[in-house]
Amino acid sequence: MSESSDLRPRPLLPAGAPVSSLGLLVAAVAGLALVAFCDLFSLFAGFRFLAVIDGDGSFSTAPQQELDAAAALYETAGRYQAIVYMPAAIVFVVWFFRMRRNTGLLAPDRFRNGPGWAIGAWLIPLVNLWLPYRIALDMWGAATPLPAEGERFRARTWPVNLWWGLFVFSVLFDRYEATKYRDAESLMEIRDAVVQYITADVVHIGAAAAAMYFAVRLTSMQRLKAIAGL
């Protein structure tokens, strides 16, 4: 190998690549943490509801007053989840759009869709189960540090895959369980629906934690790459 090839410089980033805002990241993570907290409250209410239903091992022995109180608490937890979810989702999508715009300046050739799709992709039914994931993968690849001379470029995408897999599963499972709980008539059917809702809440918490990790890692990589200029 010639001396000139040994000293070949790594490519520089476009001038003026912005550093992503930590304030917006904190807001997005705080929203996700609040969603997870509401899911924990729902878990508590769900287990309390099950304890009242089971009673001494017989559905028929559950006192009506305790059942009503447990059901009211469980429905209150569900309302808290609904109230918190939308603002948290909006803040996350704003962060997602800003991150798409910033990482697009780091490596424009890595993106198959324009920045506007970082918002639009979430709003189109069915498309929102796949396209945001593709955009997230593109952002992850753009923010991944460039390899040293002679190294292969490898962007380990497991944080993106973990987050998106848990998110899609939680969305689909939650829709199924909402229908099942709403249509339940007997105490046995209500109990079965609550058990599965508890499972859904556990998945929600995992999805929120994975989303927080994804957001922190992606923002950190983007900032380091933009500051280094490489």
Buried (B, 14 or more C-beta within 10 A) or exposed (E): EEEEEEEEEEEEBEEEBBEBBEEBBBBBBEBBBBBBBBBBBBBBBBBBBBEBBEBEEEBEEBEEEBBEBBBEBBEEBBEBBEEBBEEBBEBBBBBBBBBBBBBBBBBEEBBEBEBEBBBBBBEEEEEBBEBBBBBBBBBBBBBBEBEEEEEEEEBEBEBBBBBBBBBBBBBEBBEEBBEBBEEBEEEEEBBBBBBBBBBBBBBBBBBBBBBBBBBBBBBBBBBEBBEEEE
